[in-house]
């Protein structure tokens, strides 16, 4: 029985260190800046992205990892919308975050 518990712990620990969200080729060209840095940029809209913030039941994932994955998804989504810059528009809540999308480069 204890072997099953140890095995489950090893699987969870290994899975928690993996990054499931990959930055797309176009997302790599999207920068993340503060709202004060987008003056003169064209607003394209807003995107809302989400990832799982729990493993099984109420076991929470690392908040930093969730935030990084949301930032990556925000960059990918911003690129898909034709943007080159995003700014956070909300805090991370239940594995979700909104971003404003802009086109700043000609």
MMTF fields as JSON, N, C-alpha, C and O atoms, coordinates in Angstrom:
{
  "mmtfVersion": "1.0.0",
  "mmtfProducer": "UNKNOWN",
  "numBonds": 423,
  "numAtoms": 424,
  "numGroups": 106,
  "numChains": 1,
  "numModels": 1,
  "chainsPerModel": [1],
  "groupsPerChain": [106],
  "chainIdList": ["A"],
  "bondAtomList": [4, 2, 8, 6, 12, 10, 16, 14, 20, 18, 24, 22, 28, 26, 32, 30, 36, 34, 40, 38, 44, 42, 48, 46, 52, 50, 56, 54, 60, 58, 64, 62, 68, 66, 72, 70, 76, 74, 80, 78, 84, 82, 88, 86, 92, 90, 96, 94, 100, 98, 104, 102, 108, 106, 112, 110, 116, 114, 120, 118, 124, 122, 128, 126, 132, 130, 136, 134, 140, 138, 144, 142, 148, 146, 152, 150, 156, 154, 160, 158, 164, 162, 168, 166, 172, 170, 176, 174, 180, 178, 184, 182, 188, 186, 192, 190, 196, 194, 200, 198, 204, 202, 208, 206, 212, 210, 216, 214, 220, 218, 224, 222, 228, 226, 232, 230, 236, 234, 240, 238, 244, 242, 248, 246, 252, 250, 256, 254, 260, 258, 264, 262, 268, 266, 272, 270, 276, 274, 280, 278, 284, 282, 288, 286, 292, 290, 296, 294, 300, 298, 304, 302, 308, 306, 312, 310, 316, 314, 320, 318, 324, 322, 328, 326, 332, 330, 336, 334, 340, 338, 344, 342, 348, 346, 352, 350, 356, 354, 360, 358, 364, 362, 368, 366, 372, 370, 376, 374, 380, 378, 384, 382, 388, 386, 392, 390, 396, 394, 400, 398, 404, 402, 408, 406, 412, 410, 416, 414, 420, 418],
  "bondOrderList": [1, 1, 1, 1, 1, 1, 1, 1, 1, 1, 1, 1, 1, 1, 1, 1, 1, 1, 1, 1, 1, 1, 1, 1, 1, 1, 1, 1, 1, 1, 1, 1, 1, 1, 1, 1, 1, 1, 1, 1, 1, 1, 1, 1, 1, 1, 1, 1, 1, 1, 1, 1, 1, 1, 1, 1, 1, 1, 1, 1, 1, 1, 1, 1, 1, 1, 1, 1, 1, 1, 1, 1, 1, 1, 1, 1, 1, 1, 1, 1, 1, 1, 1, 1, 1, 1, 1, 1, 1, 1, 1, 1, 1, 1, 1, 1, 1, 1, 1, 1, 1, 1, 1, 1, 1],
  "groupList": [{"groupName": "UNK", "atomNameList": ["N", "CA", "C", "O"], "elementList": ["N", "C", "C", "O"], "formalChargeList": [0, 0, 0, 0], "bondAtomList": [1, 0, 2, 1, 3, 2], "bondOrderList": [1, 1, 2], "singleLetterCode": "X", "chemCompType": "L-PEPTIDE LINKING"}],
  "groupTypeList": [0, 0, 0, 0, 0, 0, 0, 0, 0, 0, 0, 0, 0, 0, 0, 0, 0, 0, 0, 0, 0, 0, 0, 0, 0, 0, 0, 0, 0, 0, 0, 0, 0, 0, 0, 0, 0, 0, 0, 0, 0, 0, 0, 0, 0, 0, 0, 0, 0, 0, 0, 0, 0, 0, 0, 0, 0, 0, 0, 0, 0, 0, 0, 0, 0, 0, 0, 0, 0, 0, 0, 0, 0, 0, 0, 0, 0, 0, 0, 0, 0, 0, 0, 0, 0, 0, 0, 0, 0, 0, 0, 0, 0, 0, 0, 0, 0, 0, 0, 0, 0, 0, 0, 0, 0, 0],
  "groupIdList": [1, 2, 3, 4, 5, 6, 7, 8, 9, 10, 11, 12, 13, 14, 15, 16, 17, 18, 19, 20, 21, 22, 23, 24, 25, 26, 27, 28, 29, 30, 31, 32, 33, 34, 35, 36, 37, 38, 39, 40, 41, 42, 43, 44, 45, 46, 47, 48, 49, 50, 51, 52, 53, 54, 55, 56, 57, 58, 59, 60, 61, 62, 63, 64, 65, 66, 67, 68, 69, 70, 71, 72, 73, 74, 75, 76, 77, 78, 79, 80, 81, 82, 83, 84, 85, 86, 87, 88, 89, 90, 91, 92, 93, 94, 95, 96, 97, 98, 99, 100, 101, 102, 103, 104, 105, 106],
  "secStructList": [7, 2, 2, 2, 2, 2, 2, 2, 2, 2, 2, 2, 2, 2, 2, 2, 2, 1, 7, 7, 7, 7, 7, 7, 6, 6, 4, 4, 4, 7, 3, 3, 7, 7, 4, 4, 4, 7, 6, 6, 7, 3, 3, 3, 3, 3, 3, 3, 3, 3, 7, 7, 7, 5, 1, 1, 6, 6, 7, 5, 7, 7, 2, 2, 2, 2, 2, 2, 2, 2, 2, 2, 2, 2, 2, 2, 2, 2, 2, 2, 6, 6, 7, 1, 3, 3, 3, 3, 7, 1, 7, 7, 5, 6, 6, 3, 3, 3, 3, 3, 3, 3, 3, 7, 7, 7],
  "xCoordList": [0.812, 0.0, 0.856, 0.572, 1.905, 2.747, 3.463, 3.785, 3.718, 4.355, 3.449, 3.923, 2.157, 1.195, 1.192, 1.135, 1.254, 1.266, 2.55, 2.508, 3.675, 4.949, 4.94, 5.397, 4.422, 4.348, 3.458, 3.81, 2.324, 1.429, 2.123, 1.974, 2.882, 3.614, 4.659, 4.792, 5.398, 6.431, 5.799, 6.34, 4.672, 3.991, 3.54, 3.74, 2.936, 2.484, 3.656, 3.577, 4.731, 5.893, 6.529, 6.958, 6.59, 7.148, 6.251, 6.741, 4.963, 4.018, 4.021, 3.85, 4.21, 4.172, 5.381, 5.337, 6.458, 7.638, 7.606, 8.445, 6.664, 6.563, 5.816, 4.945, 6.166, 5.435, 4.549, 5.037, 3.243, 2.289, 1.995, 1.531, 2.255, 1.925, 3.197, 4.177, 3.175, 4.344, 4.095, 2.994, 5.112, 5.033, 5.088, 5.986, 4.117, 4.088, 5.149, 5.7, 5.42, 6.395, 5.962, 6.78, 4.678, 4.178, 4.074, 4.308, 3.731, 3.658, 5.002, 5.069, 6.078, 7.43, 7.692, 8.566, 6.94, 7.125, 6.248, 6.29, 5.462, 4.571, 5.251, 5.696, 5.322, 5.945, 4.867, 3.726, 5.252, 4.357, 4.88, 6.03, 4.022, 4.421, 3.344, 2.267, 3.652, 2.66, 1.733, 2.046, 0.599, -0.401, 0.152, -0.319, 1.126, 1.689, 2.577, 2.939, 2.925, 3.846, 3.156, 3.829, 1.834, 1.128, 0.498, -0.345, 0.906, 0.412, 0.898, 2.071, 0.01, 0.359, 0.178, 0.371, -0.187, -0.431, -1.91, -2.753, -2.22, -3.61, -4.168, -3.609, -5.272, -5.931, -6.649, -7.409, -6.403, -7.044, -8.213, -9.181, -8.123, -9.185, -8.645, -7.585, -9.374, -9.001, -9.132, -9.986, -8.273, -8.335, -8.35, -7.728, -9.059, -9.109, -8.614, -9.116, -7.629, -7.026, -7.167, -7.357, -7.072, -7.217, -6.413, -6.17, -6.009, -5.365, -5.934, -6.558, -5.721, -6.144, -5.254, -4.033, -5.851, -5.061, -5.057, -4.535, -5.645, -5.628, -5.198, -5.306, -4.708, -4.399, -5.657, -6.492, -5.784, -6.937, -7.649, -7.019, -8.957, -9.702, -9.316, -9.375, -8.919, -8.559, -7.056, -6.62, -6.257, -4.808, -4.365, -4.447, -3.895, -3.547, -2.188, -1.254, -2.107, -0.833, -0.046, -0.613, 1.23, 2.085, 1.572, 1.396, 1.328, 0.766, 1.667, 1.176, 2.978, 3.921, 3.87, 3.916, 3.775, 3.706, 2.41, 2.411, 1.308, 0.022, 0.114, -0.323, 0.68, 0.806, 1.68, 1.363, 2.773, 3.658, 2.946, 3.082, 2.193, 1.458, 0.388, 0.172, -0.278, -1.283, -0.632, -1.2, 0.555, 1.28, 1.627, 1.49, 2.073, 2.392, 1.15, 1.197, 0.043, -1.204, -1.666, -2.181, -1.485, -1.844, -1.033, -1.577, 0.249, 1.11, 0.681, 0.597, 0.409, -0.038, -1.357, -1.517, -2.291, -3.592, -3.465, -4.12, -2.636, -2.399, -1.855, -2.257, -0.95, -0.398, -1.483, -1.55, -2.337, -3.428, -4.388, -5.018, -4.498, -5.38, -4.709, -5.353, -3.427, -2.709, -1.963, -1.503, -1.842, -1.148, 0.32, 0.774, 1.063, 2.481, 2.825, 3.977, 1.809, 2.019, 0.774, -0.349, 0.975, -0.157, 0.15, 1.306, -0.928, -0.822, -1.807, -2.916, -1.427, -2.385, -3.583, -3.413, -4.783, -6.008, -6.708, -7.68, -6.232, -6.821, -5.757, -4.666, -6.101, -5.256, -5.571, -6.574, -4.716, -4.972, -6.029, -5.849, -7.13, -8.217, -8.712, -9.183, -8.607, -9.081, -8.512, -9.22, -7.242, -6.594, -6.958, -6.744, -7.505, -7.88, -7.232, -6.97, -6.979, -6.459, -6.822, -6.819, -7.132, -7.43, -6.245, -5.516, -6.071, -5.013, -5.599, -6.454, -5.13, -5.424, -4.409, -3.229, -4.856, -3.981, -3.83, -4.807, -2.592, -2.276, -1.379, -0.683, -1.423, -0.446, 0.343, -0.193, 1.619, 2.473, 3.495, 3.911, 3.893, 4.891, 4.17, 3.118, 4.732, 4.075, 4.126, 3.624],
  "yCoordList": [-1.195, 0.0, 1.259, 2.205, 1.275, 2.459, 2.675, 3.808, 1.582, 1.724, 2.474, 3.274, 2.218, 2.933, 4.419, 5.258, 4.736, 6.142, 6.827, 7.959, 6.153, 6.717, 6.897, 7.92, 5.911, 5.996, 7.165, 7.897, 7.346, 8.455, 9.784, 10.72, 9.88, 11.11, 11.4, 12.54, 10.374, 10.546, 11.016, 11.902, 10.435, 10.83, 12.288, 13.055, 12.668, 14.058, 15.026, 16.092, 14.682, 15.557, 15.73, 16.827, 14.663, 14.725, 15.55, 16.387, 15.33, 16.061, 17.541, 18.369, 17.899, 19.305, 20.065, 21.292, 19.372, 20.058, 20.211, 20.915, 19.573, 19.661, 20.931, 21.417, 21.447, 22.571, 22.035, 21.467, 22.214, 21.693, 22.689, 22.299, 23.963, 25.016, 25.457, 25.828, 25.415, 25.801, 27.122, 27.373, 27.958, 29.221, 28.938, 28.247, 29.48, 29.27, 30.143, 31.057, 29.854, 30.641, 32.104, 32.998, 32.353, 33.725, 34.335, 35.532, 33.534, 34.017, 34.501, 35.372, 33.932, 34.337, 35.798, 36.432, 36.338, 37.725, 38.712, 39.914, 38.216, 39.081, 39.408, 38.519, 40.703, 41.121, 41.417, 41.732, 41.309, 41.591, 42.851, 42.901, 43.874, 45.146, 45.625, 45.036, 46.689, 47.292, 48.189, 48.561, 48.53, 49.353, 50.734, 51.35, 51.222, 52.544, 52.543, 53.604, 51.362, 51.261, 51.073, 50.844, 51.164, 50.934, 52.209, 52.144, 53.351, 54.603, 54.695, 54.453, 55.038, 55.11, 53.795, 53.742, 52.74, 51.444, 51.333, 51.997, 50.488, 50.249, 49.081, 47.984, 49.335, 48.276, 47.342, 47.787, 46.043, 45.043, 44.379, 43.955, 44.292, 43.656, 43.029, 43.412, 42.065, 41.385, 39.88, 39.407, 39.146, 37.694, 37.172, 37.753, 36.079, 35.431, 34.006, 33.265, 33.637, 32.307, 31.575, 32.195, 30.258, 29.478, 28.188, 27.637, 27.726, 26.423, 25.83, 26.532, 24.554, 23.917, 24.439, 24.494, 24.818, 25.274, 24.255, 24.524, 23.081, 21.995, 20.704, 20.562, 19.768, 18.431, 17.59, 17.573, 16.898, 16.048, 16.625, 16.943, 16.76, 17.325, 18.778, 19.601, 19.076, 20.45, 20.659, 21.692, 19.723, 19.85, 20.907, 20.691, 22.05, 23.205, 23.026, 22.47, 23.513, 23.571, 24.786, 25.685, 24.813, 25.938, 27.213, 27.242, 28.272, 29.51, 30.161, 30.697, 30.121, 30.699, 29.993, 30.636, 28.674, 27.894, 28.192, 28.346, 28.274, 28.603, 29.981, 30.152, 30.961, 32.319, 32.342, 33.042, 31.584, 31.531, 30.89, 31.359, 29.827, 29.179, 30.115, 30.15, 30.866, 31.824, 32.926, 33.365, 33.374, 34.394, 33.847, 34.55, 32.606, 31.981, 31.88, 32.211, 31.428, 31.343, 32.724, 32.88, 33.724, 35.093, 35.581, 36.225, 35.291, 35.678, 34.95, 35.56, 33.654, 32.891, 33.443, 33.609, 33.723, 34.236, 35.631, 35.943, 36.463, 37.801, 37.743, 38.524, 36.822, 36.641, 36.184, 36.663, 35.257, 34.77, 35.894, 35.85, 36.899, 38.039, 39.115, 40.097, 38.942, 39.921, 40.954, 41.963, 40.708, 41.643, 41.32, 40.23, 42.299, 42.096, 42.445, 42.332, 42.873, 43.293, 42.961, 43.124, 42.492, 42.284, 42.93, 43.099, 43.284, 43.75, 42.95, 42.668, 42.58, 41.897, 42.806, 43.984, 42.263, 43.029, 42.562, 43.182, 41.484, 40.971, 40.212, 39.946, 39.875, 39.001, 37.553, 37.282, 36.636, 35.211, 34.775, 34.934, 34.225, 33.756, 32.417, 32.309, 31.4, 30.053, 29.577, 28.961, 29.862, 29.402, 30.201, 29.725, 31.405, 32.246, 33.62, 34.098, 34.244, 35.605, 36.249, 35.592, 37.523, 38.289, 39.178, 39.643, 39.402, 40.274, 41.208, 40.81, 42.465, 43.389, 43.154, 42.938, 43.193, 42.903, 44.169, 44.864, 44.458, 45.669, 45.348, 44.333, 46.249, 46.244, 47.532, 48.625, 47.4, 48.557, 48.766, 49.897, 47.722, 47.818, 48.026, 47.434, 48.861, 49.075, 47.841, 47.862],
  "zCoordList": [0.0, 0.0, 0.0, -0.735, 0.824, 0.876, -0.445, -0.802, -1.178, -2.493, -3.463, -4.271, -3.384, -4.233, -3.912, -4.81, -2.627, -2.214, -2.684, -3.167, -2.547, -2.998, -4.517, -5.026, -5.232, -6.688, -7.118, -8.042, -6.468, -6.784, -6.527, -7.313, -5.433, -5.128, -6.207, -6.653, -6.624, -7.651, -8.966, -9.628, -9.345, -10.574, -10.491, -11.432, -9.373, -9.198, -9.188, -9.8, -8.513, -8.446, -9.822, -10.178, -10.584, -11.926, -12.832, -13.59, -12.765, -13.607, -13.272, -14.167, -12.008, -11.629, -12.141, -12.23, -12.48, -12.986, -14.504, -15.067, -15.169, -16.618, -17.031, -16.309, -18.181, -18.74, -19.843, -20.82, -19.688, -20.644, -21.752, -22.824, -21.513, -22.466, -23.169, -22.524, -24.484, -25.273, -25.985, -26.477, -26.037, -26.757, -28.252, -28.732, -28.983, -30.429, -31.106, -30.492, -32.351, -33.115, -33.161, -32.947, -33.44, -33.484, -32.09, -31.921, -31.103, -29.735, -29.223, -28.356, -29.766, -29.388, -29.747, -29.156, -30.713, -31.148, -30.376, -30.64, -29.434, -28.652, -27.328, -26.602, -27.031, -25.777, -24.741, -25.079, -23.482, -22.364, -21.689, -21.252, -21.608, -21.021, -20.045, -19.952, -19.329, -18.439, -19.252, -20.383, -18.668, -19.359, -19.72, -20.676, -18.986, -19.282, -20.522, -21.029, -21.006, -22.136, -23.482, -24.487, -23.524, -24.792, -25.364, -26.259, -24.848, -25.415, -26.857, -27.14, -27.749, -29.164, -29.905, -31.119, -29.2, -29.833, -30.189, -29.586, -31.174, -31.561, -30.749, -30.749, -30.063, -29.304, -30.268, -31.129, -30.117, -30.976, -30.248, -30.879, -28.942, -28.175, -26.92, -26.426, -26.406, -25.173, -25.374, -26.124, -24.694, -24.728, -23.304, -22.414, -23.092, -21.784, -21.97, -22.815, -21.176, -21.297, -19.971, -18.924, -20.025, -18.792, -18.86, -19.933, -17.688, -17.493, -16.218, -15.424, -16.027, -14.77, -13.653, -13.805, -12.542, -11.402, -10.269, -9.187, -10.52, -9.541, -10.226, -11.444, -9.419, -9.928, -9.813, -10.718, -8.704, -8.442, -7.234, -6.226, -7.335, -6.211, -5.987, -6.9, -4.755, -4.396, -4.298, -3.787, -4.765, -4.703, -5.711, -6.92, -5.213, -6.052, -6.724, -6.146, -7.963, -8.679, -8.192, -7.571, -8.465, -8.116, -8.785, -10.003, -7.997, -8.524, -9.566, -10.56, -9.35, -10.31, -11.649, -12.698, -11.618, -12.857, -13.597, -14.818, -12.864, -13.485, -14.147, -15.285, -13.438, -13.982, -15.238, -16.2, -15.231, -16.408, -17.603, -18.733, -17.355, -18.442, -19.005, -20.216, -18.142, -18.617, -19.449, -20.45, -19.042, -19.812, -21.198, -22.199, -21.249, -22.534, -23.408, -24.593, -22.835, -23.596, -24.043, -25.15, -23.19, -23.559, -24.738, -25.635, -24.755, -25.887, -27.159, -28.225, -27.05, -28.218, -28.758, -29.967, -27.867, -28.277, -28.875, -29.87, -28.281, -28.827, -30.246, -31.108, -30.479, -31.831, -32.794, -33.926, -32.351, -33.201, -33.577, -34.634, -32.715, -32.977, -33.832, -34.2, -34.152, -34.952, -34.128, -34.662, -32.833, -31.963, -31.821, -32.167, -31.299, -31.016, -29.57, -29.152, -28.809, -27.425, -26.61, -27.088, -25.369, -24.463, -23.114, -22.726, -22.414, -21.039, -20.197, -20.652, -18.979, -18.119, -17.849, -17.534, -17.973, -17.732, -16.465, -16.034, -15.864, -14.626, -13.859, -14.362, -12.64, -11.834, -12.215, -12.875, -11.8, -12.009, -10.998, -9.791, -11.499, -10.64, -11.147, -12.28, -10.313, -10.67, -12.005, -12.8, -12.247, -13.47, -14.703, -15.818, -14.544, -15.683, -15.551, -14.448, -16.706, -16.736, -18.065, -19.107, -18.021, -19.232, -19.578, -18.702, -20.88, -21.383, -22.43, -23.22, -22.431, -23.514, -24.612, -24.334, -25.855, -26.988, -27.824, -28.102, -28.221, -28.987, -30.176, -30.209, -31.147, -32.238, -32.081, -32.267, -31.736, -31.489, -32.601, -32.85, -33.252, -34.321, -35.658, -35.896, -36.521, -37.843, -38.721, -39.845]
}
